[in-house]
Amino acid sequence: MTQVKFNQPGFKVIDQFFDSLLNESPVFTKRNGLNFPAVNIVETDNNYELELNVPGRKKEDFKITLDNDLLTISFEKEEEKTDETKKFIKREFIAQSFSRSFTLDEKINIDEINAKYEDGILMLTLPKKEEVKIQPKEITIQ
């Protein structure tokens, strides 16, 4: 992609607009003005797996709750103290608070749900109950 920059003072606002438009982080999806981390949901024979793309955080800052059938994953950002000796020309590192909820059905064994945070990915494993696991079956042709 080619990016055009204008050096004339009147075009500075246009440059800033396109900079912010082109440099938005693809990690977050905007919904109703709020930011949500991108998520992958994978089904295997034994589990469902939720993968949230949330780099630059600490695992202690996440909160995962299960209330009835509602699984909620949230992150609260504490106010950052700015170093007065630094003058930022551009600042794009943003760790905004978010909350994301998923409705679970009766197929999930809620007692065995586990989570891990590694390399910027928060991964939740939602094991299926024994009676709903997909069992391969061979069908004979008559």
N, C-alpha and C positions, 0 to 999 in steps of 0.2 A: 504494500500500500504506500502510495506517495502522499506525503503531507506537505502542504504549502504553508509557508510562514510569511506574514506581511511585516515589513519593518517600519511602516508608517504609523505614527501615533494613533490615528483614527481607527486603525484596524486591530489595535491591541485587544479590544474587547472581543472581537470576532475570534482572534487567536485563542484567547482564554476559554471561550465557549467550546471551540473544537478540541482543545486540549482536554478539557474535562469530559467531553463526549467520547473521544477516542481512547482515553486512558482509564475509563471506568473499569473497576475490577470485575472480571467474569465470575468470580467466586460467589457473588451474591446475586440473588434474583429479587427484583423489586415487585412487591405486591401491596397495593393500596398505600404506597408511600413508605412502607416498611421494608427493611432488608432481611432476607432469609438466606442462610447458607444453602448452597446446592447440595442435593441429596441423590444418592443412587439407592434403589431398593432391588435386591437380588433374591430370588427364590432358589433354594437347592432342595435336594430330597429331604433333608432333615431340618433345615432352618430357613428363616428369612433373615436377610442382613441389610441393615441400614448403614450407609456410609455418608457422613457429612463432611464436606470440605471446609474445614475451619482452621487454617494455618495460623501460627503465631500466638497460640494461646497456651495456657497451662491446664492440665487435666483437673486441677483443684477448682478451677473457675466454672466448670460445667455443673449443672444441676439436672439430674434425670429423675423424674417422678412418674409413678404409675397410680392413677386414681380411677378406680373401676376399670374401664377398658380404654382409658385415654393415657397414652404415653407422651410425656412432655419433656423436651430437651431444651434447656435454656442456658444462656450465658449472660452474665451481668458484668458490664465494664465499669470498673472503678475510675473515677476521675484521675487523669494523669497529671502529675505535677510537672510543669514545664520548666526547663532549665533557662533561667533568664539570661544566661551568657550566650545562648544559641539564638540565632536568627534564622528561622526556616524560610527558604526561598520557595520551596514547594514541599508539601507534606501529603503523602499518599498512604502511609501506614495507618489504617483505620481498623480498630477492633470494636465494632459496635455491638451493643447488647442485642440479643434476639431470643425468641422463644418459638419453638416449632412443635406442633402436636400431631400425633398419629393415633387414629382409632384402631384398636386391636380387636380381632374377632376371637371366637372360641377355639380356633385352631392353635393358638399360641399357648405354650406352657410358661405362664408368667413367673413361676418360681425359679426358672432356669435362665432368665434373661441376663446377659452380661454385656459389659462395655469395656473398650480399651481405646486409648488415644495414642496414636503413633504417627510420626511424620506428617502432622497436620490433618490427619483423617481421624474422626471420631467414629468408631465402628461398634454398632450394637448387634449382637447375635440374639435372635428371637427364635428359640427352638420350637419346633412343631410338637404337638402332643402325639403320642405313639399311634393312636387310632387314625390320625389323618396323614401320616407319612405316606408318601407315594411309594407303592410297592410295584415293581415291574411285574407284568403279567404277560404270559404268552397265550395268544389266542390261536387255536387250531382251525385250520380251514377245512370245511366239510365238502 
